[in-house]
Structure formats: C-alpha cells, structure tokens
C-alpha cells in the first residue's frame, strides 16, 4: 500500500483515541518518516524535586519515534522493541516538543531517533529505539 496523507491522519486520530492520552493530553503530527509530539508541562508531571518525571520524557520521545516508524508501515501495527533515553535538562514549565525520525529501515526492523526540546528550543532529552512490524493489522487497532 502506498503511504498517503490519509494514513498519517489515521495515525493521529488513533493516537488521540488512546486512553493514556486522556491524562497526558499530547498532540501529534505525522509526516513521512517523521512525527512530532507536543505536550504542555503540568505540575502533576513533577517528581519530588519539582521538575517533570523521566516517564514524561520517555513517553514523548517514544511516541515521536514510534509514529515516525508507523508513518512508513501501512498494513500492520508496529511494536517498540527497545528504547533508550538520555535526560539532559530538567524541565518544569512550558511546552515540550519531541521530534522523531526514522534513521534506518529494513523489511522487519526500524531504528528511529527522537529529540525533546523546550519552548526556547533547547534540547532536554534524546532517545533512540528499535521497532518491528507486528502481525496485527492496522484496521483492527483502535476505534477510529
């Protein structure tokens, strides 16, 4: 199947429908081999030192990388196999922007990277992971 804008919009709707995103309230924009997640920082994301918990960094980075890969796979759901995160700056306010892109692809395995930026464009974290095709058809995933 040829990748189309319809596929990208389907992925965005699928992401918005995920119950976990009711809590985090991120926004997703998908294009070919790339995805961008934006997320407004809230106090309920804080750890005890009043900056966002690493789980928030992970979610934004993994989501951006995952959907960058998913943009290239139109028939089946993809799975995160591994994901490494490097936290480089504490964040306690503003809006985060995670930008993911595919850096390698083969028939079954994809490698994607993502970088997380603060409002002023400073990098706050980066990550990379491997992703693989599943046997789950996209058509059976979500209520979109």
NORCORZI-V263773 format. One record per residue. N is the residue number from 0. PHI is phi in whole degrees, -180 to 180 (999 if undefined). OMEGA is omega in degrees with one decimal (* if undefined). BURIAL is I if it has 9 or more other C-alpha atoms within 8 Angstrom, else O. Layout:
n = [N | N]
phi = [PHI | PHI]
omega = [OMEGA | OMEGA]
burial = [BURIAL | BURIAL]
This chain:
n = [0 | 1 | 2 | 3 | 4 | 5 | 6 | 7 | 8 | 9 | 10 | 11 | 12 | 13 | 14 | 15 | 16 | 17 | 18 | 19 | 20 | 21 | 22 | 23 | 24 | 25 | 26 | 27 | 28 | 29 | 30 | 31 | 32 | 33 | 34 | 35 | 36 | 37 | 38 | 39 | 40 | 41 | 42 | 43 | 44 | 45 | 46 | 47 | 48 | 49 | 50 | 51 | 52 | 53 | 54 | 55 | 56 | 57 | 58 | 59 | 60 | 61 | 62 | 63 | 64 | 65 | 66 | 67 | 68 | 69 | 70 | 71 | 72 | 73 | 74 | 75 | 76 | 77 | 78 | 79 | 80 | 81 | 82 | 83 | 84 | 85 | 86 | 87 | 88 | 89 | 90 | 91 | 92 | 93 | 94 | 95 | 96 | 97 | 98 | 99 | 100 | 101 | 102 | 103 | 104 | 105 | 106 | 107 | 108 | 109 | 110 | 111 | 112 | 113 | 114 | 115 | 116 | 117 | 118 | 119 | 120 | 121 | 122 | 123 | 124 | 125 | 126 | 127 | 128 | 129 | 130 | 131 | 132 | 133 | 134 | 135 | 136 | 137 | 138 | 139 | 140 | 141 | 142 | 143]
phi = [999 | -78 | -72 | -132 | -58 | -59 | -63 | -62 | -67 | -60 | -62 | -64 | -67 | -60 | -60 | -63 | -84 | -68 | -54 | -62 | -77 | -62 | -81 | -76 | 56 | -81 | -120 | -128 | -132 | -114 | -141 | -65 | 73 | -143 | -152 | -132 | -114 | -115 | -150 | -79 | -71 | -130 | -60 | -75 | -91 | -72 | -94 | -63 | -91 | 62 | -134 | -68 | -69 | -58 | -62 | -71 | -58 | -57 | -58 | -63 | -67 | -63 | -61 | -65 | -67 | -56 | -75 | -63 | -66 | -58 | -63 | -98 | -118 | -100 | -102 | -132 | -64 | -105 | -125 | -77 | -96 | -140 | -153 | -109 | -124 | -121 | -91 | -116 | -155 | -72 | -130 | -134 | -159 | 92 | -121 | -95 | -132 | -102 | -116 | -111 | -151 | -79 | -113 | -156 | -147 | -133 | -60 | -112 | -114 | -128 | -122 | -134 | -121 | -145 | -129 | -109 | -119 | -86 | -54 | -89 | 84 | -81 | -70 | -114 | -169 | -147 | -156 | -149 | -156 | -113 | -137 | -136 | -69 | -103 | -106 | -89 | -65 | -54 | -63 | -99 | -102 | 78 | -112 | -90]
omega = [178.8 | 179.8 | -178.9 | 174.6 | 177.9 | 178.0 | 179.8 | 179.5 | 176.0 | 179.1 | 178.8 | 177.4 | 178.1 | 179.1 | -179.2 | -177.4 | -178.0 | -177.7 | -179.8 | -179.0 | 169.9 | 179.5 | -174.9 | -180.0 | 176.9 | 173.8 | -178.7 | 172.3 | -175.3 | 170.7 | -174.3 | 177.5 | -178.5 | 173.8 | 179.5 | 177.6 | 173.1 | -173.3 | 178.3 | 179.4 | 177.2 | -180.0 | -179.7 | 171.2 | -173.0 | 163.9 | -173.3 | -179.4 | 173.7 | 169.4 | -175.2 | 179.7 | 179.1 | 178.2 | 179.1 | 176.0 | -178.3 | -177.2 | -178.0 | -178.9 | -179.3 | 179.1 | -179.4 | 179.4 | -180.0 | -176.4 | 170.6 | 177.2 | -178.1 | 179.4 | -177.0 | -175.9 | -173.3 | -174.8 | -176.7 | 174.5 | 174.7 | -178.0 | 171.6 | 178.3 | 176.4 | 172.9 | 178.9 | -177.8 | 174.5 | -180.0 | -174.2 | -178.3 | 175.1 | -179.0 | 179.6 | 178.6 | 174.8 | 179.2 | 177.5 | 177.0 | 176.9 | -179.3 | -179.1 | 177.9 | 177.3 | -180.0 | 176.6 | 175.1 | 170.8 | -176.0 | -175.7 | -171.3 | 177.3 | 172.1 | -179.7 | 177.1 | 174.8 | 175.7 | -178.0 | -176.6 | 174.2 | 178.8 | -176.9 | 175.5 | 179.5 | 177.6 | 179.5 | 179.9 | 173.5 | 179.8 | 175.4 | -178.5 | 174.8 | -174.9 | 178.8 | 175.5 | 174.0 | 173.8 | -177.3 | 179.8 | 176.1 | -176.4 | -179.9 | -175.9 | 173.7 | -178.5 | -175.0 | *]
burial = [O | O | I | O | O | O | I | I | I | I | I | I | I | I | I | I | I | I | O | O | I | O | O | O | O | I | O | I | I | I | I | O | I | I | I | I | I | I | I | I | I | O | O | O | I | I | O | O | O | O | I | I | I | O | O | I | I | I | O | I | I | I | I | I | I | I | I | I | I | I | I | I | I | I | O | I | I | I | I | I | O | O | I | O | I | O | I | O | O | O | O | I | O | O | I | I | I | I | I | I | I | I | O | O | I | O | O | O | I | I | I | I | I | I | I | I | I | I | I | O | O | O | I | I | I | I | I | I | I | I | I | I | I | O | O | O | I | I | O | O | O | O | O | O]
